[in-house]
Amino acid sequence: MEYTCSYQSPLGDMLLSGDEGGLTGAWFVGQKYFALGLKAHKENPAFPVLRQAACWLDRYFRGENPELDFPLHPVGTDFQKKVWQCLLEIPHGKTTTYGDIAKKLARSRGIDHMSAQAVGGAVGHNRISIIIPCHRVVGAGGSLTGYAGGLQKKLALLRLEGVSEDGLILPKDTSGI
């Protein structure tokens, strides 16, 4: 059984989900792939991992770099889980590219090449936004691209972490940012 609760972030309402294994989801309401994979669930804001995740998010949105002190239970393919593990290794306030993650995974598998697009697909299907920091992944050369919650939220999260915008290439149409 999965349990859910709402979380009001400064960037918009979120839905958190968790089970006995840990946190299974953290989505911005209305984002692409919202509540993907969430099956039968029951509202229970007192469920321990949901309370822990909400406290972590409170600290994060205050500008802190909170330590991950509760279990995660990401649900996905083996490949997705490997990509998401790479995301957890990106330091707070830093970014990396889809291509860099692809190179890292290729090396770990002993192969010459891996598709950055495949990595992008896995990053985009991350169900535990912010906590598994998919917002820290940018396109080649620093282009600000791809975020299920929207580029405006991605840029806001990077700004919150103090990422320099000097190295980022914003989309030509920045009306939504």
C-alpha positions in Angstrom: 0.0 0.0 0.0 1.2 3.5 -0.9 0.4 6.5 1.2 0.2 10.1 -0.1 0.1 13.6 1.2 0.1 17.1 -0.2 3.0 19.4 0.2 2.9 23.1 -0.5 6.2 24.3 -1.9 7.1 27.8 -2.8 7.0 26.7 -6.4 3.6 25.1 -6.3 1.7 22.2 -4.7 3.3 18.8 -4.7 2.1 15.3 -4.1 4.4 13.0 -2.0 4.0 9.2 -2.0 5.6 6.5 0.0 5.4 2.9 1.1 7.1 0.7 3.7 10.3 0.7 1.5 10.6 4.5 1.4 9.6 7.6 -0.6 8.2 6.5 -4.0 7.2 9.9 -5.4 7.4 13.7 -5.2 5.7 15.4 -8.1 4.6 19.0 -8.8 0.9 18.9 -9.3 0.2 19.0 -13.0 3.7 18.2 -14.2 4.4 15.9 -17.0 4.1 12.3 -15.8 2.2 13.4 -12.7 1.7 10.5 -10.3 3.2 8.1 -12.8 3.1 4.6 -11.4 1.0 5.5 -8.4 -1.4 2.7 -7.8 -3.9 2.2 -5.0 -3.1 4.7 -2.3 -4.4 6.3 0.9 -4.0 9.8 2.1 -1.8 9.7 5.3 0.3 12.8 6.0 1.5 11.2 9.3 3.1 8.3 7.4 6.8 8.5 8.6 8.6 8.8 5.3 6.1 11.4 4.1 6.7 13.5 7.2 10.5 13.1 6.8 10.3 14.1 3.1 8.2 17.1 3.9 10.7 18.2 6.6 13.6 17.7 4.1 11.7 19.8 1.5 11.1 22.5 4.1 14.9 22.7 4.8 15.7 22.6 1.1 13.3 25.5 0.3 14.9 27.5 3.1 18.1 27.3 1.1 19.8 24.6 3.1 21.5 21.5 1.7 19.8 18.9 3.8 21.3 15.4 4.1 19.1 12.6 2.8 18.1 11.0 6.1 15.2 8.8 5.0 14.9 5.9 2.6 14.0 6.3 -1.1 12.1 3.6 -3.0 12.3 4.6 -6.6 10.3 2.3 -8.9 11.6 1.8 -12.4 13.7 -0.3 -14.7 17.3 -1.2 -13.7 18.6 1.3 -16.2 16.4 4.1 -14.8 17.5 3.2 -11.3 21.2 3.5 -12.4 20.5 6.9 -13.9 18.7 8.0 -10.8 21.6 6.9 -8.7 23.9 9.1 -10.8 21.5 12.0 -10.1 21.9 11.5 -6.4 25.7 11.9 -6.8 25.4 15.4 -8.4 26.5 17.8 -5.6 24.1 20.5 -4.4 24.7 23.7 -6.4 26.3 21.9 -9.3 25.1 20.7 -12.7 26.0 17.9 -15.1 24.9 17.0 -18.6 23.0 14.1 -20.0 26.1 13.3 -22.0 28.3 13.2 -18.9 25.9 10.8 -17.2 25.8 8.6 -20.4 29.6 8.5 -20.4 29.8 7.6 -16.8 27.3 4.7 -17.2 29.0 3.5 -20.4 32.3 3.3 -18.4 30.7 1.4 -15.6 29.3 -1.1 -18.1 32.6 -1.4 -19.9 31.2 -0.1 -23.2 32.3 2.7 -25.5 29.1 4.6 -25.8 25.7 5.1 -24.3 22.9 7.3 -25.6 22.5 10.7 -23.9 18.9 10.6 -25.2 18.3 7.3 -23.3 19.7 9.0 -20.2 17.3 11.9 -20.8 14.4 9.6 -21.0 15.3 8.1 -17.6 15.9 11.5 -16.1 12.5 12.7 -17.3 10.7 9.8 -15.7 12.2 10.4 -12.3 9.3 10.1 -9.9 11.1 11.7 -6.9 11.6 15.3 -8.1 14.0 17.6 -6.2 15.1 14.9 -3.8 16.5 12.9 -6.7 17.8 16.0 -8.3 17.0 15.7 -12.0 16.9 19.5 -12.1 20.7 19.5 -11.9 21.0 18.0 -15.4 21.4 20.3 -18.3 21.9 19.8 -22.0 25.2 19.9 -23.9 27.0 23.2 -23.4 24.8 24.2 -20.5 21.5 24.5 -22.4 18.6 24.7 -20.0 16.4 21.9 -21.3 14.0 19.2 -20.1 12.2 19.2 -16.7 8.9 17.5 -16.2 7.9 20.3 -13.8 8.7 23.0 -16.4 11.8 25.1 -17.1 10.6 27.9 -14.9 10.7 25.5 -11.8 14.0 24.0 -13.0 15.6 27.5 -13.2 14.1 28.5 -9.8 15.6 25.3 -8.2 19.0 25.9 -9.7 18.9 29.6 -8.5 17.9 28.4 -5.0 21.0 26.2 -5.0 23.2 29.1 -6.1 24.1 27.7 -9.5 25.7 30.4 -11.6 23.6 31.3 -14.6 26.7 32.3 -16.5 27.2 28.8 -17.7 23.5 28.2 -18.6 22.0 28.8 -22.0 18.4 29.8 -21.6 15.8 29.0 -24.3 15.3 31.7 -26.9 11.7 32.1 -25.6 12.1 33.0 -21.9 8.6 34.3 -21.5 7.8 31.4 -19.2 11.0 31.7 -17.2 
